[in-house]
Amino acid sequence: MPTLGQNQYGKAENRVVRITRDGATHHIKDLNVSVALSGDMDEVHYSGSNASVLPTDTTKNTVYAFAKQYGIESAEQFGVHLARHFVTSQPAIHRARIRIEEYAWERVEHSGEGAHSFVRTGRETRLAQITHDDGGAWEVVSGLKDLTVMNSTNSEFWGYVKDKYTTLPEAYDRVLATEVSGRWRFNWTDDTQPVPDWDESYEETRKHLLAAFAETYSLSLQQTLYAMGSRIVERRPEIDEVRFSLPNKHHFLVDLAPFGLKNDTADSAVYFAADRPYGLIEATVLRDGCDARIPEDLTNL
């Protein structure tokens, strides 16, 4: 008889928006929450018995109830509340994984009374994954995606291997642009440790990421990636591992010679922004002595 392997179930992409009204001033938390549960679930697969199954509709209701009952201090803390609840409230559930995307809203300043108007910002999407098991272990991985950044100079690319198929000219002053997808793993693993300030950690990590991107004179996107990860590990003691996936958003100088125009970087230049194909640079940066746990494919986290 075939053997059942790893399995999980839950309710994916529960969209929950919590609006807190502090007098005339309102605050928004906008999340997309996915719940995955695993444990003693063999029998439901073998015979269809639901005796150990908490309905996925119940997990959805729990997300909304917890948003009202406990509020949403941060994506990570909300995920911790949910994971602890599912593992401790149901004997058949041994492990819970909560994945959260958070969407940012910016307050619109206006002359009317109150502060209740918002616009979805063009900022990145904040991410969090919280995993908890009935042995008391925690793993929290935060991150972001869709953070588009560009250096209009201070980037070169030359001295690379060339063969008969190489046509790319060497560049000594190029545009460096990428859309950052990154994850970082915390060394908070059990309830005996001090809990990080999740929001402060996110904002400071983002700040260091951007500072390293801006301050690194880049000879390769790989070098910039390592500088970004190293700065985070060095400046944020609560983080042991950082992984980035950086597509190279190529900007090519347009050949304007047929029109009698010189197009170079001496004063102003015109570029073609190519969306595909693109170079894809990925790597993990670790604190010394730590093991890599973040999956290579960040779409699986």
C-alpha positions in Angstrom: 0.0 0.0 0.0 1.4 3.4 -0.9 2.6 5.5 2.1 1.3 9.0 2.8 4.1 11.6 2.9 4.2 15.2 4.2 0.8 16.8 4.1 -0.9 20.0 5.3 -4.1 21.8 4.8 -5.6 25.2 5.7 -7.3 28.3 4.3 -5.1 30.4 1.9 -5.2 34.2 1.3 -7.6 35.4 3.9 -7.9 39.1 3.2 -8.4 41.0 6.5 -8.4 44.8 6.9 -8.5 46.2 10.4 -9.4 49.9 10.8 -8.7 51.3 14.3 -10.6 54.5 15.1 -8.6 56.7 17.5 -11.1 59.5 17.6 -11.0 61.3 14.3 -7.7 59.6 13.4 -7.9 56.2 11.8 -5.2 53.5 11.3 -5.2 50.7 8.8 -3.7 47.2 8.9 -4.2 45.4 5.6 -3.1 41.7 5.5 -3.3 38.6 3.3 -3.1 35.6 5.7 -2.6 32.0 4.7 -2.9 29.2 7.3 -1.4 25.7 6.9 -1.8 23.0 9.5 -0.3 19.5 9.8 -0.3 16.7 12.4 -2.4 13.5 12.8 -4.1 13.7 9.5 -3.4 10.3 8.0 -6.9 8.9 8.4 -8.6 11.7 6.5 -6.5 10.8 3.5 -6.9 7.0 3.9 -10.5 6.7 4.7 -12.0 10.2 4.5 -12.7 10.4 8.2 -12.8 14.0 9.3 -12.6 13.2 13.0 -9.2 15.1 13.4 -9.9 17.8 10.9 -10.5 21.4 11.9 -12.4 22.9 8.9 -10.6 25.4 6.8 -13.6 27.6 7.2 -12.9 27.6 10.9 -9.3 28.7 10.4 -10.6 31.6 8.2 -13.0 32.6 11.0 -10.2 32.5 13.5 -8.1 34.9 11.5 -11.0 37.5 11.5 -11.9 36.9 15.2 -8.3 37.3 16.3 -7.9 40.5 14.2 -10.8 41.9 16.3 -10.0 40.4 19.6 -6.2 40.9 19.7 -5.7 43.6 17.1 -2.7 43.5 14.6 0.3 45.0 16.3 2.5 43.6 13.5 2.3 40.9 10.9 4.8 38.8 12.9 3.0 39.1 16.2 -0.4 38.4 14.6 1.1 35.2 13.1 2.5 34.2 16.4 -0.9 34.5 18.1 -2.5 32.4 15.3 0.1 29.7 15.3 0.1 29.3 19.0 -3.7 29.0 19.1 -3.9 26.3 16.4 -1.1 24.1 17.9 -2.3 24.4 21.5 -6.1 24.2 21.0 -6.3 21.1 18.8 -4.6 17.8 19.9 -4.4 16.5 16.3 -2.5 19.6 15.1 1.2 19.5 15.7 2.5 22.2 13.5 1.1 25.5 12.1 2.6 27.7 9.5 1.2 31.2 9.0 2.2 33.2 5.9 1.3 36.9 5.8 1.6 39.7 3.2 1.1 43.2 4.5 0.1 46.1 2.2 1.0 49.6 3.1 -1.4 52.6 3.1 -0.2 56.2 3.2 -2.3 58.9 4.9 -3.7 61.6 2.6 -3.3 65.0 4.1 -6.3 67.2 3.5 -8.0 70.3 4.8 -11.1 68.6 6.2 -11.5 67.4 9.8 -10.1 64.0 10.8 -7.4 61.8 9.3 -9.3 59.0 7.6 -8.2 59.2 4.0 -5.5 56.8 2.6 -3.9 55.9 -0.7 -2.2 52.6 -1.4 1.5 53.4 -1.6 3.9 52.1 -4.2 6.1 50.6 -1.5 7.1 47.0 -1.3 4.9 44.3 0.1 6.0 43.2 3.6 6.1 39.5 4.3 6.2 37.2 7.3 6.1 33.4 7.9 5.6 32.0 11.3 6.0 28.3 12.0 5.3 26.7 15.4 5.1 23.1 16.6 3.9 21.4 19.7 7.4 20.9 20.9 7.5 24.7 21.5 9.9 25.6 18.7 9.4 28.8 16.7 10.8 29.9 13.4 10.0 33.5 12.2 11.1 34.6 8.7 10.3 38.2 7.6 11.0 39.8 4.3 9.7 41.9 1.5 9.1 41.8 -2.3 8.6 44.2 -5.1 11.0 46.8 -3.7 12.4 48.5 -6.9 15.6 50.3 -6.5 18.1 52.0 -8.9 21.5 53.5 -9.0 21.9 55.8 -12.0 25.7 55.6 -11.8 28.5 54.1 -9.6 28.1 50.7 -11.3 30.4 48.9 -13.7 30.5 45.5 -15.3 33.7 44.3 -17.1 36.5 41.7 -16.9 34.0 38.8 -17.3 34.6 35.5 -19.2 34.1 35.8 -23.0 33.5 33.1 -25.6 32.4 33.0 -29.2 28.8 33.8 -28.1 29.6 36.8 -26.0 28.3 40.1 -27.5 27.8 42.2 -24.4 30.1 45.2 -24.4 32.0 46.0 -21.1 30.4 48.8 -19.1 32.3 51.3 -17.0 29.3 53.5 -16.1 26.0 51.8 -16.1 22.5 51.9 -14.5 22.1 49.3 -11.8 18.4 48.5 -11.1 16.7 45.6 -9.4 13.4 44.5 -7.8 14.4 43.2 -4.4 12.9 40.0 -3.0 14.4 39.2 0.3 13.8 37.1 3.4 15.6 37.1 6.8 15.4 34.6 9.6 15.3 35.5 13.3 17.2 33.7 16.0 14.1 33.9 18.2 13.3 30.2 18.5 11.4 29.7 21.8 9.4 31.6 24.4 12.2 31.8 26.9 14.0 34.4 24.7 13.1 38.1 24.5 10.7 38.7 21.6 12.1 41.1 19.0 10.4 44.4 18.3 9.1 43.2 14.9 8.2 46.6 13.4 11.4 48.2 14.5 13.4 45.3 13.1 11.6 45.5 9.8 12.1 49.2 9.3 15.8 49.0 10.4 16.5 46.0 8.2 14.9 47.8 5.3 17.0 50.9 6.0 20.3 48.9 6.1 19.3 47.1 2.9 18.8 50.4 1.1 21.9 52.1 2.6 24.1 49.2 1.4 22.6 49.4 -2.1 23.1 53.1 -2.3 26.6 53.2 -0.8 28.2 50.3 -2.6 30.2 51.2 -5.7 29.2 48.1 -7.6 31.3 46.0 -9.9 28.6 43.3 -10.0 25.1 42.8 -8.7 26.6 39.9 -6.7 28.8 42.3 -4.9 25.9 44.5 -4.1 23.8 41.6 -2.9 26.6 40.5 -0.5 27.0 44.0 0.8 23.3 44.3 1.5 23.1 41.0 3.4 26.3 41.6 5.3 25.2 44.9 6.6 21.9 43.4 7.9 23.7 40.6 9.7 26.3 42.9 11.1 23.8 45.6 12.3 20.8 43.5 13.4 21.8 40.9 16.1 18.3 39.3 16.0 18.9 38.1 12.4 21.1 35.1 11.5 20.3 34.6 7.8 19.4 36.7 4.9 18.5 35.5 1.4 18.0 37.7 -1.7 16.7 37.1 -5.2 17.6 40.1 -7.4 16.6 40.3 -11.0 18.9 42.6 -13.0 16.5 45.2 -14.5 18.7 45.9 -17.5 18.9 49.5 -18.9 20.5 49.6 -22.3 21.7 52.8 -24.1 19.6 53.3 -27.2 21.5 53.6 -30.4 20.5 57.1 -31.7 23.4 57.3 -34.3 20.9 56.7 -37.2 19.3 60.0 -36.2 22.6 61.9 -36.0 22.4 62.0 -32.2 25.1 61.0 -29.7 23.8 59.1 -26.8 26.3 58.6 -23.9 26.5 59.2 -20.2 28.5 62.4 -20.4 25.5 64.6 -19.7 22.1 63.0 -20.4 21.3 59.6 -21.8 18.3 57.7 -23.0 17.9 54.0 -22.1 15.7 51.2 -23.1 14.4 49.5 -20.0 14.2 45.8 -20.8 11.8 43.6 -18.8 13.0 40.2 -20.2 15.1 38.2 -20.4 16.9 39.3 -17.3 19.8 38.2 -15.2 18.8 36.7 -11.9 21.2 36.9 -9.0 20.4 34.9 -5.8 22.4 34.2 -2.6 22.3 33.7 1.1 24.3 35.6 3.7 24.8 34.0 7.1 26.0 34.9 10.5 29.2 33.0 11.2 28.4 29.5 12.5 24.8 29.5 11.4 23.2 27.1 8.9 21.0 28.1 6.0 17.3 27.3 6.4 15.6 29.7 4.0 14.6 27.8 0.8 16.5 28.7 -2.4 13.3 29.4 -4.1 11.8 32.3 -2.2 8.4 31.8 -3.9 8.1 28.7 -1.6 8.3 30.9 1.5 
